[in-house]
Amino acid sequence: MMQKPASRRAKISTAPRSLRKRAATKERHAMETTPHNPARRRLLAGSAGALAAAGLGASGIARASDAPAKPAAAAAKPLPPYAAWKDADSVIVHTPNTIETRRSAFGDGVITPSRQLYVRNNLPPPNPSILDDRDAWTVEILGVKQPRTLTVGELKTLGVETLATVLQCSGNGRKFFPHKPSGTPWEVGAAGCVMWTGIPVRTLVEYLGGVEGAPGYMTGTGGETLPEGLDPKTLAVERSVPREAMQDALLAWEMNNEPLSLAHGGPLRLIVPGYTGVNNVKYIKRLAFTAEQSPAKIQQTSYRMAPMGSKPGPDNPSVWGMEPKSWITTPGSDGQAVKAGRAVVRGVAFGGMHAVKRVDVSIDGGKTWKQAALIGPDLGKYAWRQFALPVELSAGQHMLMSRVEDTEGRVQVEMRVENVDGYVNSSWRDHALTVNVS
């Protein structure tokens, strides 16, 4: 869902490199750790059991311990201090603020482990000291009949809900655009399926007397530290989405049953299910219901679906809702060897704003298709589904593809929508996996 917005403009600017360096130095001695998570492990185990139940047992699935060693990455960049707890073998570090999950690292579980989940920050994270007393973090709620500033501790007394959603960067799939747009060349790994726990925004709004008037948008403002002397509108992470997104939105303080890490927006993050990652504002300090979209650059001129040859601006559709999308994760991802014979083609699929209905798989470049089995637990319409299809692969080169259909009849597109910045690439043809079988 990409809507046309109001026509307010803001000056374009970029964050100085010195700001990134200062933030990295400030956080050097504050590396986070992620504790053991038994609940997530139960989900992973349940997914593996579902594989067997679908007739896709051990004889057709290569276990991690049996998989060939991945080729060594040349001159891999180190993880930044704030994300040093990530699994370095499962991710690709593009920059300190952009970390991608390897295609082969999605695994068999529905939930993406936190240590393998991608990271995308528009600004360097705040000082990690904001996590010293998580419950003391405050968020201002405006545009309601009883506006207030509440602490996370107070939010926890008002209501709680857990929701699984796909979190996907707007630029996931940018690598496949032939014009090589500026920005991180994400392939498929700027996405994951995670569980959030927090207070439903609708519950919070009801507690504060309801929305004041008839605002068109819900606007979240992040709490990153902005450099002095610059117009905040050019740098602030402030995103507006249609007001109706409030119905399923959360203010989340946990991810995958753990306190929300600094890398992923802790201590508090706005979660807008079905919408691309940038709309899920990290370190949220203000949530407002507004008549107009934010005047910030990140709303007015960034994250816009601008046609080729044009300059992105407020007259172009904003990058909001995700589209149906799927991709294959195995066999043969990240250069892994594939032997001729029986194999199981596996991957992930989601509908964006709606649930997955079916997934079809092709092993001959889209000439013929077969319906795959949906496996693993169904965690709701905003989560992704795993799929699997047993196949026979002969020696030679095969192009593996997947195509998802949602419950509203929307089918994953074959061709990407060309746009200046390389956003929202959902093309099943672009996301094909070519494997050499021997």
N, C-alpha and C positions, 0 to 999 in steps of 0.2 A: 504494500500500500504506500504509494508515493503521492502526496497531495500537493497542490499548488498553494503557496503561502501568500502572505502580505508582502508589500514591496518596500520594506525598510532596508537600508543599506548600511554597511559598516566598512571602515577602512581595513584593508588586508595587511597583516603583519605576521611575523613568525617569532617563536621564542628564541632568545639569544643562546648560542652554544655555551656561554659562560654560566648561564642558569643551570643547564644540565650538569655541568661539571661540579658546581657548588653543591647541588642536591646529592650527587653521588658521593662526594666527600663527606657530607653531613651524615650520610646513612652507612658509612663504611663499617662502623662497629655495631650496627643494629640489625644484623641478619635475623630473619624470622625462621622459625621452625614449624613444621606441620606434624602434629602428633598422630599416632596410630588411630585409625578410624574404623572400628569394627562394623558400624552400620554400612559404610560404603563397601567393605569387604563382603558383607552378606549379599549386597546387591550384585556384586561381581560374580559371586558364587552362583547366585540364582540365574544370572544370564548364561553362565556356562552350562547349568543344568538344562536350561531351555534349549540350548543347541542339541543336546542329546535327545531331548523329548521330540524335537523336530526331525529326528532321524539323521542328524548331522554329528554323529559321535566321534570318538577318538580316531576311528579308522579314516575319517575324511578330514580331520582338522590337525594341522601341525601345531603342537604346543610350543610355548615360548622357548622351553629348554631345548627343543629339537630344531628350532629355526636356525638357518645359516647366519653366521656373524654378519652384521651390517658393515658396509665399507667404512673405513675410518674417514671422518670428516677432515678436510684439509684446513688447517689454521682456524679451527672453530673459535668463535669469540667467547669470552667468559661471561657467565651470568652476572648481572649487576648485583650489588650487595643486597638490595631490598628483595631480590628474587633468588638469592643464593641457595635457598632450600629446594628449588626446582630440580627435577631429574635431568641433568645435563645431557644424558644419552637420548632423551625423548624429545628434545626441543632443538630448534634452530634459533640462535640469537642473531637477529638482524641488527638491532641497535639496543642500547640500554632500555629503551621504552617500547620495543617491539620484539616479542619472543613468540615463535611459532611452534605448534605441536607437529612432529613428524607424522606423515601419513601412516606409517607403520606402528605408531605409538597409541592409536586410539583403543586398541585392545578389544576384548570380548565383552566388557561391561557396558551397560547403558550410561552410567555416570562416568564422566571424565575425571580421573583422579586429579586432585588439586596440583600435585607436583608435575603433572603433564599438561595442564591447561595453559593456553596461550595468554600472553599479556599484551595489551595495547594501551598506552598512556598518551594523551595529547599534551600533557605537561609532566615534568618530573613529579613523583609522589611527594606528599608533605613529609615533614619530619616524622620519623617513626615514633617519637614521643607521644603522638596523638593516640597511640594504642596503650599507653601506660594505664589509663583509666577509661576504658571503653564506654562505660555507662555514663560518664560525664560529658561525652560529646553531645553537642546541641544541634538541633535543626529548627529553623524558623518556618512556620506554616502560615502562609498568607493567602488572601483571596477566599477565606472562609468567614463565617459569621462571628466566630470567636477566635481570631488569630492569636497564636501563642508560639513561644519558643519552648521546646521540650527536650529533655535529655533522653539518651538511649535508654537509661534506666527507667524513666517514666513511660516511654513507649512500650517497654516490655510488660507493663502492668495493664495495658489497654487492650491487647489482643495479640494473637500469634497464628501464623499459618505457614506451612511448608509447601513449596511449589517447585517442580522441576521445569527448567526451560533450556532451550538452546540459546547460548550466548555466541554471537557471531559478529566479527568486525565487518563494517560496511564494505571494506575493501578486500574481503576474502575472495580469492580467485583473480586478483588483479594481475598476477603473473601471466595470465593467458591472453591479455589484451595485446594485440600486435603493435600498437603505437607506444607501448612501454610508458604508461602514465607515471608521473612522479608519485612518490609514496612507496611504502613497503611492498615488495613483490610477493605478497602472500600467495600460496598455492591453495591448499585446502585446510591448513592447520590453524587458521585464525578463527577457530570455532571449537565449541565443546558443549556438552550437556551436563548441567550442574543442578544441584538442589539448593534452594534458598530458603532461609527461615527468617521471618520478620513480621511486621504488622501490615495487614492489608491497608492500602491507602484509603479505600472506601470506608473502612472501620474508623480510621483516624478522622476522616472528614466528617463522618456522622457524629463522632464524639465532640467535634468542634462546631457543631450546629449546622453543618451542611455548607455547600458552596454559596458564596455571596454573588447574587446576580446570575448572569448567564455567560460566563467566560468560555472562550473557545479552546483554550489550551491549558495543559498542565506543564509547568516550567520548573526544571530542576537546576540548581546551581551548585557546582562543585566547590570544595574547600581547599583547593591547591593554593599555595603561596604565590602571589603574583609579584613580579619585580616592580620596584618603585619607578615612577617617572614615565610609565607607559599607560596608554588608555586601556583600562581593564576590558573594554569591549573587544579589543583586538586579541586578547589572550584567554579570557575567562572561559571555562567549560560550562556553558549554560545552554541547555537544550529544551525546546518546547515540542510537545507532541499533542495530538488531538485530545481533548478533555475526556473522551470516552475511554481512553486507555487507562484511566484511573480505576476502572472496575476490577481489573486483574492485577494491578500494580502492587508492589510491596516496597516497604522500607526495610531492607534486610540487614541483619547483623551477623548472620551465620551463612556459610557456604559449605556444602557437603558435610554438614553436622559438625563443623568446626568454627570457631570465631573467625570472622572475615579478616583475611590478611591485608596488609598494606598494599601488596601487589594487585589485589582485586577489589580495592575500594574501601577497606575497613577504616574506621569502625562501623560505617553506615553507608549503604549504597541504595540508590533508587533502581528498582528492577521493573522494567516495562516489558512483559512477556510478548513475544512475537515481533518485537522491534530490534533493529540492529544495535550493536554494542554501544555506540556513541550515545544513544538515547538512555542508556542505563547508567546514570551519572554517579561517579565515584565520589567518596568523601562528601556526601551531600550535606550542605549547610542551609539551604533554603528550598522549600517546595511551595510554589505559588500557582494559583489559578488565575490566568491572565487573559485579557481580551485580545492581545496581540502576541505574536511570537517574539522571542527574545531578540533584542537588537544586536546581540553579540555576533562577531564574525563567524563563529563556528555554527551559528544558525542561519545567518543571512547569506553568506557566500560560500561557506564550506559545506560539504556533505549535500551537494546539489547534483541532480542528474542533468548536467549540461550537455547538449549535443556537441559532437566534434566540431572544432573550429570556432566555438563560442567561448565566452567568459562566464564562469558560473556566477549566478546571482539569484536574488530572491524571486525572480520570475520563473525559475526552474523548479521542478518538483523536489521536495526535500526527501532525503533518504530516511524513511521511517520503517514501515513494515517489511518483513522478510518474505521471500517467495518460496514456493516448493523447491527443494534442492536435495540432492543425494550425491554420494560418491563412494567408490569402492576403496576399501582399506587394505585388502589382501585377497589373493596372493600377489607377490612380486613388487610390492611397494618399496620405495627407497632402495631400489637396485637388488633386492633379495632374489636369489636364484629360485626358479620354478622347475620342478621335474614333470616330465610328461606323465599323463595318467589322471587318476581321479584327484580332484581338488574341490574345495568349497570357496566360492566367491562370496565375500562378505563385505559389508559396508554399513553406512548410516544414512538415514533419510528423515527429513522433517517437512512439515507443511507450511511453516512460517506462522500464519495466523490460524491455521486449522489443523486438525489431526491427519495423520497419514492413513490413506485407504489401502494402497497397494504399491509395490515396487516391482519393476521389471528389469531384467538383466540381459545384456547382450555380450557374447564373447567373440563376435565377428564384426565389430565396428558399427553396430546398429542395423545390420541387415536382417537379423532375426532376433526375437525377444522371447524370454520365458519369465513367468511370474516367480518371484522369490518368496520364501517364507519370511514372515515377520517373526522375530524371535526375541526372547528376553521380556522383561516386564514392561507393560504399557504404563508409563508414568504421566499420562495426560496429553492433551492436544498440543501443548507448547514444548514438550520433550521430543527428542528424536527417537526413532525406532531403529533397531538393528535389523538387518536382513541377511539371508544366506541362501545360496543356491548351489547344490552339488552339480559339478560339470566334469566332463572328460576333456582334458587339454592335450592335443597332439603336439608333437615337436614343431617348433616354428614360432612365429610372432603372432600374438593375439592382442586385439584391442578390446579391453573390458570396459563396459559402460553400464550405468544404471539410470533409471528414470522413475521418478516418484509421482504419484497422483494423490491429491488430498481429498478429504471427504466432501468438499464442495465441487469436485470435478476439475479442479485446476491441475494441469499437468506440467511438470518441469519442462522448461523451454529448451529447445535444441540449440538455439543461437543466443549469444549474449546480446544485451542492449549496449551498443557502443556509446560511451560517454567520456568526457574529458578526463575525469579523475579515476576511472576504472572502478566504479562502485557496482555492487549488487550483481555480480556475475553468477548466474544460476544455471548456465548452459551445461547440459549433460554431455555434449560433445567436447567442450573444453575440459571437463573434468574426467575424461576417459583415462584409463590406465593401460599403457602399452607394456606387455610383458613378453620376454623371450623365454620360450619353453624348450628344455633340452632333455 
